[in-house]
Amino acid sequence: MTVPRGYYTADEVRSAEAELFTRVPDGMPMRRAAYGLAGVVTAELRDRAGAVAGRSVVLLVGSGDNGGDALWAGSMLRRRGVAVTAVLLNSERAHAAGLAALRHAGGRVCLDPVAAVAESAGADLVIDGIVGISGRGPLRPAAAGIVAGLDVPIIAADLPSGVDPDTGAVSGPAVRAAVTVSFGALKPVHALAAPWCGRIELIPIGLRLPEPRLAALDPAAVGAGWPVPGAADDKYTQGVTGIRAGSATYPGAAVLCTGAAVAATSGMVRYAGTAVAAVLARYPEVIAVSALADAGRVQSWVFGPGSGTDRAARDDLAEILATDLPVVVDADGLTLLASEPGLVRGRRAATVLTPHAGEFARLTGREPGPDRVAAVRALADAWQVTVLLKGRATLVAEPGGRVLVNEAGGSWAATAGAGDVLSGVLGALLASGREPAWAAAAAARAHATAAELAAYDAGGGGRGAAPISATPLLRHLPRAIAALRSLPA
């Protein structure tokens, strides 16, 4: 499995920076970062204001290296004809060399926070250089007051100030950026708090980085790895997915989950449950029976969407987990496991749990909390299963391994029944022989792409997007998979 895009913690980046400083002249990494930042700001000015010379940029400058990055970038912008004003939030600890470079280039300096708001009001862009990866917690009152008074697009240097670099948590006032320019490496904040970061630009500065413990599948890699039939394949070799979902109360869950396995290109889908008539009315190609014992041979199982939590459901879950097949447990299945975790612990075959935050709390006795990466990793290690924690940034952890993240780019899939669709896709990928973490992350990527396509179709295409339900999301799955497969490698 190739995972080309990694996210690195503050400690990992600081360690890589320390090694870099032994190889290059003093100050060069900051100049590289600043040059990249100035280039992004220049492009934004052209796009937003139609010109660079004569435009106005305000720098919000803290006491750390990010403040130095902003000051050096300001000096470069000034040489391109941009009017630059630096607002120093701690003048005594401002980066001396960067401040000298800005003044030498003709930039202005402002020390009054009240005046800073007025200065920023007439600017075309504001650069956030308040805190960097060493910052923790919300903005301090003076900075928070300035940021609250802004009505100007903000470009964040490395990360939006006030957002935790490692967890993406926001516990108070923080910057919401239109663009974030990351230096040297992407950080967890860029995936876990994407709405605060805006568009993300990465500026290489020469860091030598380790194998990432948090990473994202590239969409092109998802498309390239998606199972498609070869010349020698038949309906059995492509993967047979078993679905145990739905009940008299929730027959729609069976339809959504089964339909997703069909759409995800399973060679065959076998359904077992009480919603036989509803499933066959929509998908006559499915083999549907009422009793699990009559389902026939499959290569993976999905259990739980709308299945109920009565004794019969519990017994079916136990029977499925007693097999040596990959199993996805979702929804009501997670509720059953929360009260009887022994059903899954010690299992040797692949097991994927797909909780949302509430289900995670039922399984563990606590909310995921601000550090969702640590939480999902802990559950995977404790139960020795693969865990897919749902959210706009969906996290996939396997025991002792790295965590994969899929930032959906929106919350269009936050609708009833969407999780049933995700489980069906994941079950189909497992039936095809894909390994659990890859299958879970790839299913999340296809699911998010289908939701986005459905939302834009619902909004009239070029006119924007509109809320959707799970049915159009399911309907757009084949188109989403085709789109991923068409991406250049």
C-alpha positions in Angstrom: 0.0 0.0 0.0 1.5 3.4 -1.0 0.6 6.3 1.2 2.5 9.3 -0.2 1.1 12.1 2.0 2.1 12.2 5.6 1.3 14.5 8.5 3.9 15.1 11.2 3.6 16.2 14.8 5.2 19.3 16.2 7.9 17.2 17.9 8.6 15.3 14.6 8.9 18.6 12.7 11.2 20.2 15.4 13.4 17.1 15.3 13.7 17.3 11.5 14.3 21.1 11.7 17.2 20.5 14.2 18.8 18.1 11.7 18.3 20.6 8.9 20.0 23.3 10.8 23.2 21.2 10.9 23.3 21.1 7.1 22.4 24.6 5.9 23.6 28.1 6.8 21.9 29.9 9.7 18.6 31.5 8.7 18.3 29.7 5.4 15.2 27.6 6.4 13.3 30.7 7.5 14.2 32.5 4.2 13.0 29.5 2.2 9.7 29.4 4.2 9.3 33.2 3.8 10.0 33.1 0.1 7.3 30.5 -0.4 4.9 32.4 1.8 5.5 35.6 -0.2 4.9 33.7 -3.4 1.5 32.4 -2.2 0.5 35.9 -1.0 1.6 37.3 -4.4 -0.6 34.8 -6.3 -3.5 35.5 -4.0 -3.2 39.3 -4.5 -3.3 38.7 -8.3 -6.3 36.5 -8.0 -8.3 38.6 -5.5 -7.2 42.1 -6.4 -6.0 41.8 -10.0 -2.5 43.3 -9.2 0.4 43.0 -6.8 2.0 46.5 -6.8 0.0 49.0 -4.9 -1.9 46.4 -2.9 -1.8 46.3 0.9 -0.9 43.5 3.3 -0.9 43.5 7.1 1.3 41.1 9.1 0.1 39.9 12.6 3.5 39.1 14.2 4.0 37.1 17.3 7.2 36.3 19.1 8.1 33.0 17.6 9.7 31.8 14.3 6.3 32.2 12.5 6.5 35.9 13.3 10.0 35.8 11.7 8.6 34.0 8.6 5.9 36.7 8.3 8.4 39.6 8.7 10.8 38.2 6.1 7.9 37.5 3.7 6.7 41.1 4.3 10.1 42.4 3.3 9.9 40.4 0.0 6.4 41.6 -0.7 7.5 45.2 0.0 10.1 44.8 -2.8 7.4 43.8 -5.1 5.5 47.1 -4.6 3.1 45.9 -1.8 2.4 48.3 1.1 3.2 46.2 4.2 2.4 47.0 7.8 3.6 44.7 10.6 1.5 44.6 13.8 3.9 43.5 16.6 2.0 41.7 19.3 5.2 41.5 21.5 7.6 44.1 20.2 10.4 43.1 22.7 10.4 39.5 21.4 9.9 40.2 17.7 12.3 38.3 15.4 15.2 40.9 15.1 16.6 40.0 11.7 13.1 39.7 10.1 12.1 43.0 11.6 15.2 44.7 10.4 14.7 43.3 6.9 11.1 44.6 6.8 12.2 48.1 7.9 15.0 48.1 5.5 12.6 47.3 2.7 10.3 50.2 3.7 7.7 48.4 5.6 5.7 50.0 8.4 5.5 48.9 12.1 2.4 49.2 14.3 2.5 48.6 18.1 -1.0 49.6 19.0 -3.6 46.7 18.9 -6.5 49.2 18.5 -4.8 50.9 15.6 -4.1 47.4 14.2 -7.8 46.8 13.5 -8.1 50.0 11.6 -4.9 49.2 9.7 -6.2 45.8 8.7 -9.6 47.1 7.6 -8.1 48.7 4.5 -5.8 45.8 3.7 -6.2 43.3 0.8 -4.8 40.4 2.8 -3.7 39.7 6.4 -0.8 37.3 7.2 -1.2 35.3 10.4 2.2 34.9 12.0 1.0 35.0 15.6 2.1 31.5 16.8 3.5 28.4 15.2 3.8 24.7 16.0 5.0 25.5 19.6 1.8 27.4 20.3 -0.9 25.7 22.4 -4.4 27.0 23.4 -6.5 29.8 22.2 -5.4 33.2 21.1 -4.5 35.6 23.9 -6.8 38.6 24.4 -4.9 41.2 22.4 -4.5 38.9 19.4 -8.1 37.6 19.7 -9.4 41.2 19.7 -7.6 42.0 16.5 -8.6 38.8 14.7 -12.2 39.2 15.8 -12.3 42.7 14.2 -11.0 41.5 10.8 -13.1 41.3 7.7 -10.2 40.5 5.4 -9.0 37.2 4.0 -6.2 35.7 6.2 -3.3 33.7 5.0 -1.9 31.6 7.9 1.9 31.0 8.2 2.3 27.3 8.8 -1.0 26.9 10.7 -4.0 29.0 11.9 -3.0 30.5 15.3 -5.1 29.2 18.2 -5.6 25.8 16.5 -3.7 22.9 18.1 -1.0 21.7 15.6 -1.2 18.0 16.7 -4.9 17.5 17.4 -6.7 20.3 15.4 -8.6 21.1 18.6 -10.0 24.7 19.0 -10.7 25.6 22.6 -11.3 29.3 22.2 -10.5 32.3 19.9 -8.6 31.2 16.8 -7.8 32.3 13.3 -9.9 30.9 10.5 -7.7 31.2 7.4 -8.6 31.4 3.7 -5.2 29.8 2.9 -2.6 28.1 5.1 1.0 27.9 3.9 2.7 25.0 5.6 6.5 24.9 5.9 8.5 21.8 5.3 5.8 19.2 6.2 2.1 18.9 6.6 0.9 18.8 10.3 -2.1 16.9 11.7 -4.0 20.2 12.0 -4.1 20.4 8.3 -6.2 17.3 8.0 -8.0 17.3 11.4 -9.0 21.0 11.3 -9.3 21.6 7.6 -12.2 24.1 7.9 -9.9 26.4 9.9 -7.1 26.1 7.4 -8.8 26.8 4.1 -6.7 25.8 1.1 -3.4 24.3 2.1 -0.1 25.0 0.3 3.1 23.1 1.2 6.5 24.8 0.9 9.4 22.4 0.9 12.4 23.7 3.0 14.6 20.6 2.9 13.4 18.6 5.9 14.3 14.9 6.1 11.2 13.3 7.6 10.6 9.8 9.0 7.9 7.4 7.9 4.6 9.1 8.9 2.4 7.7 11.6 -0.5 9.8 10.3 -1.1 9.7 6.6 -3.7 10.0 3.8 -4.3 7.8 0.8 -3.9 9.8 -2.3 -7.2 9.8 -4.3 -5.3 8.5 -7.4 -4.0 5.6 -5.3 -7.5 4.7 -4.2 -8.6 4.7 -7.9 -5.6 2.6 -9.0 -6.2 0.1 -6.2 -10.0 -0.3 -6.7 -10.9 -3.8 -7.6 -12.0 -4.3 -11.2 -12.5 -7.6 -13.0 -9.7 -9.1 -15.0 -9.9 -11.3 -18.0 -9.9 -14.5 -15.9 -12.3 -13.2 -13.2 -15.8 -14.4 -12.5 -18.5 -13.4 -10.0 -16.9 -15.5 -7.3 -13.3 -14.4 -7.7 -14.3 -10.7 -7.6 -15.5 -11.1 -4.1 -18.8 -12.2 -2.5 -20.1 -9.8 0.1 -22.5 -10.9 2.8 -24.9 -8.4 4.4 -26.8 -8.9 7.6 -28.6 -5.6 8.1 -32.1 -4.1 8.4 -35.1 -5.1 10.5 -38.8 -4.6 10.5 -38.2 -1.2 12.0 -35.4 -0.2 9.7 -35.7 -2.0 6.3 -34.1 1.0 4.6 -30.8 0.3 6.2 -30.7 -3.1 4.5 -31.4 -1.5 1.1 -28.7 1.2 1.5 -26.0 -1.2 2.8 -26.7 -3.9 0.3 -27.0 -1.4 -2.6 -23.6 0.1 -1.6 -22.0 -3.4 -1.8 -23.5 -3.8 -5.3 -22.4 -0.3 -6.4 -18.9 -0.9 -5.1 -18.5 -3.7 -7.7 -18.8 -6.8 -5.6 -18.9 -9.9 -7.9 -21.9 -11.0 -5.9 -23.9 -9.8 -2.9 -25.7 -12.1 -0.5 -28.3 -10.6 1.9 -29.6 -12.3 5.1 -32.3 -10.6 7.1 -35.9 -9.5 7.4 -35.8 -7.0 4.6 -35.7 -9.5 1.7 -38.6 -8.0 -0.1 -37.3 -4.4 0.1 -33.8 -5.4 -1.0 -35.0 -7.5 -4.0 -37.4 -4.7 -5.1 -34.4 -2.5 -5.5 -31.6 -4.9 -6.4 -32.9 -8.1 -8.0 -29.3 -9.3 -8.6 -28.8 -9.8 -4.9 -29.2 -13.3 -3.4 -31.6 -12.7 -0.5 -32.7 -15.0 2.2 -34.3 -14.5 5.6 -32.0 -16.7 7.7 -28.3 -16.4 8.2 -27.9 -20.2 7.9 -29.2 -20.0 4.4 -27.0 -17.2 3.1 -24.4 -19.4 1.5 -20.6 -18.8 1.2 -19.3 -15.3 1.3 -15.8 -13.7 1.5 -16.7 -10.9 4.0 -19.6 -9.9 6.2 -21.2 -6.6 7.1 -23.3 -6.7 10.3 -25.3 -4.0 12.0 -27.0 -1.3 10.1 -30.6 -1.3 11.3 -30.2 -4.9 12.5 -31.6 -4.3 16.0 -30.1 -5.4 19.3 -32.4 -8.3 20.3 -31.3 -11.8 21.1 -31.6 -13.0 17.5 -29.4 -10.2 16.3 -26.8 -10.9 19.0 -26.7 -14.6 18.1 -26.2 -13.8 14.4 -23.4 -11.4 15.2 -21.7 -14.1 17.4 -22.1 -16.6 14.5 -20.6 -14.2 12.0 -17.7 -13.3 14.3 -17.0 -17.0 14.9 -16.0 -17.4 11.2 -12.5 -16.8 9.8 -13.9 -14.1 7.4 -13.3 -10.4 7.4 -16.2 -8.7 9.2 -17.4 -5.0 9.3 -19.4 -4.2 12.5 -21.5 -1.0 12.4 -24.4 0.7 14.1 -26.5 -1.8 16.1 -23.6 -4.3 15.9 -21.5 -1.8 17.8 -24.1 -1.4 20.5 -24.1 -5.2 20.9 -20.3 -5.3 21.1 -20.3 -2.5 23.7 -22.2 -4.8 26.1 -20.3 -7.9 25.1 -16.8 -7.0 23.8 -15.7 -10.6 24.2 -17.4 -11.4 21.0 -14.7 -9.7 19.0 -11.6 -9.7 21.3 -9.1 -12.4 20.4 -10.5 -12.7 16.9 -7.8 -13.6 14.3 -9.6 -12.6 11.1 -9.8 -9.0 10.1 -12.4 -7.0 12.0 -13.3 -3.4 11.2 -15.4 -1.4 13.6 -17.0 1.8 12.2 -18.2 4.0 15.1 -19.2 7.6 15.1 -18.3 9.6 18.2 -21.4 8.4 20.2 -20.8 4.8 19.3 -17.1 5.2 20.2 -18.1 6.4 23.6 -20.4 3.4 24.1 -17.5 1.1 23.1 -14.9 2.7 25.3 -16.8 4.5 28.1 -15.5 7.9 27.0 -15.8 10.4 24.2 -12.9 10.5 21.6 -12.0 14.0 23.0 -9.8 16.6 21.4 -7.0 14.1 20.4 -9.0 11.8 18.1 -5.9 10.2 16.6 -4.7 9.0 20.0 -8.2 7.8 20.9 -8.7 5.8 17.7 -5.2 4.3 18.0 -5.9 3.3 21.6 -9.1 1.5 20.8 -7.5 -0.4 17.9 -4.6 -1.5 20.1 -6.8 -2.4 23.1 -9.3 -4.5 21.0 -6.8 -5.6 18.3 -9.2 -4.6 15.5 -9.2 -2.0 12.8 -11.2 1.1 13.8 -12.8 3.6 11.4 -13.8 6.7 13.4 -16.3 8.7 11.3 -16.2 12.4 10.9 -15.4 15.1 8.4 -11.8 13.9 9.0 -12.4 10.1 9.2 -9.6 8.2 11.0 -8.6 4.6 10.4 -6.3 2.9 12.9 -5.0 -0.7 12.9 -3.3 -2.3 15.9 0.3 -1.0 16.3 0.2 0.7 12.9 -0.1 4.2 11.5 -3.4 6.0 11.3 -4.9 6.9 8.0 -7.0 10.1 7.6 -9.5 11.0 5.0 -10.5 14.7 5.0 -13.8 14.7 3.2 -13.6 18.3 2.1 -17.2 18.9 3.4 -19.9 17.5 5.6 -22.4 16.5 2.9 -22.3 12.9 4.1 -23.5 13.9 7.6 -27.0 12.5 6.9 -29.1 9.6 8.1 -28.2 6.4 6.3 -24.9 7.5 5.0 -23.0 5.2 7.4 -25.0 2.3 6.1 -23.7 3.1 2.6 -20.1 3.3 3.9 -20.3 -0.1 5.5 -21.5 -1.7 2.3 -18.6 -0.2 0.3 -16.1 -1.3 3.0 -17.5 -4.9 3.0 -17.2 -5.1 -0.7 -13.5 -4.0 -0.6 -12.8 -6.6 2.1 -14.5 -9.3 0.1 -12.2 -8.5 -2.8 -9.2 -9.2 -0.7 -8.1 -5.7 0.1 -6.4 -5.3 3.5 -8.5 -3.7 6.2 -6.9 -0.3 6.7 -6.6 0.4 3.0 -10.2 -0.8 2.4 -11.5 1.4 5.2 -9.7 4.5 4.0 -10.5 3.9 0.4 -14.2 3.3 1.2 -14.2 6.6 3.1 -12.6 8.4 0.1 -15.2 7.0 -2.4 -18.0 7.7 0.1 -16.9 11.4 0.5 -16.5 11.8 -3.3 -20.0 10.4 -3.9 -21.4 12.8 -1.3 -19.7 15.8 -2.9 -20.9 14.8 -6.4 -24.5 14.3 -5.1 -24.5 17.6 -3.3 -23.3 19.6 -6.3 -25.8 17.9 -8.6 -28.5 18.7 -6.0 -27.4 22.3 -6.1 -27.5 22.6 -9.8 -23.9 22.0 -10.6 -22.1 25.2 -11.2 -24.6 27.1 -9.0 -23.2 25.5 -5.8 -24.2 22.6 -3.6 -27.2 21.6 -1.6 -27.9 19.2 1.2 -28.5 15.6 0.3 -29.9 12.3 1.7 -28.3 8.9 1.7 -30.2 7.8 -1.5 -28.5 10.2 -3.9 -25.2 9.5 -2.2 -25.6 5.8 -3.0 -26.7 6.6 -6.5 -23.5 8.6 -7.1 -21.1 5.9 -5.9 -20.4 4.4 -9.4 -19.7 7.9 -10.7 -17.4 8.6 -7.7 -15.5 5.3 -8.2 -15.1 6.1 -11.9 -13.8 9.5 -11.1 -11.2 8.1 -8.7 -10.1 5.5 -11.3 -9.7 8.2 -13.9 -7.2 10.2 -11.9 -3.6 10.2 -13.2 -1.2 8.1 -11.1 
